[in-house]
Amino acid sequence: MRVDNNKYTSKTVQEMQEQLNRCLDFENKFGKTTRTTAWIKWCTDEKYRKRSIDFNQSIARTMKSMNPIELNNIINDNRYGEY
């Protein structure tokens, strides 16, 4: 696999190719994980990077728009992090 562009990221193509190679080596040694699958997709799929950035920005905007007291209450809620 090769990285062909670095659109939607501040990483260079060489840095992305190194990350991709690390993930592929890890998968060869230890098998697939959700993290390596995500990194491989992030390195090779421009649309995935765009959607990932859009999602992260929307979460940041949502948190910034919340009242600080409301956000603090959500973070300090005992149920926070439970499924």
C-alpha positions in Angstrom: 0.0 0.0 0.0 1.1 3.5 -0.7 0.1 6.9 0.4 -0.7 9.1 -2.6 -1.6 12.5 -1.1 -1.7 14.3 2.2 -4.9 16.3 1.7 -6.7 17.2 4.9 -3.7 16.7 7.2 -0.6 18.6 8.3 1.5 15.4 8.0 3.8 14.9 5.0 3.3 12.1 2.6 6.5 10.5 3.9 5.3 10.7 7.5 2.0 9.1 6.5 3.8 6.4 4.6 5.9 5.6 7.7 2.8 5.4 9.8 1.2 3.1 7.3 4.3 0.9 7.2 4.3 0.7 11.0 0.6 -0.4 11.0 1.2 -3.0 8.4 4.2 -4.4 10.2 2.2 -4.5 13.4 -0.7 -6.4 11.7 1.8 -8.9 10.3 3.2 -9.6 13.7 0.1 -9.4 15.9 -2.9 -9.5 13.7 -5.6 -6.9 12.9 -6.9 -4.5 15.5 -9.5 -1.8 15.2 -6.8 0.8 15.8 -4.5 -0.4 13.0 -7.5 -0.8 10.7 -8.5 2.9 11.4 -4.9 4.1 10.9 -4.5 2.3 7.6 -7.8 3.7 6.4 -6.8 7.2 7.6 -3.5 7.0 5.7 -5.0 5.6 2.4 -8.4 7.2 2.1 -8.8 10.9 1.6 -12.6 10.9 2.2 -12.1 9.1 5.5 -9.6 11.8 6.6 -12.1 14.5 5.6 -14.9 12.8 7.5 -12.7 12.3 10.5 -11.7 16.0 10.6 -15.3 17.1 10.2 -16.4 14.8 13.0 -13.7 16.1 15.4 -14.5 19.7 14.5 -18.2 19.2 15.1 -17.5 17.7 18.6 -15.2 20.6 19.4 -17.9 23.1 18.3 -20.5 21.4 20.3 -18.4 21.4 23.5 -17.5 25.1 23.0 -21.1 26.1 22.6 -22.1 24.4 25.9 -22.4 26.4 29.0 -19.2 25.7 31.1 -21.3 24.6 34.1 -23.3 22.2 32.0 -20.1 20.7 30.4 -18.5 20.3 33.8 -21.6 18.5 35.1 -21.5 16.1 32.2 -17.8 15.4 32.7 -18.2 14.9 36.5 -21.3 12.8 36.3 -20.8 9.4 37.9 -22.3 7.7 34.8 -19.8 9.3 32.5 -18.0 6.7 30.5 -20.4 3.9 31.3 -22.2 1.9 28.7 
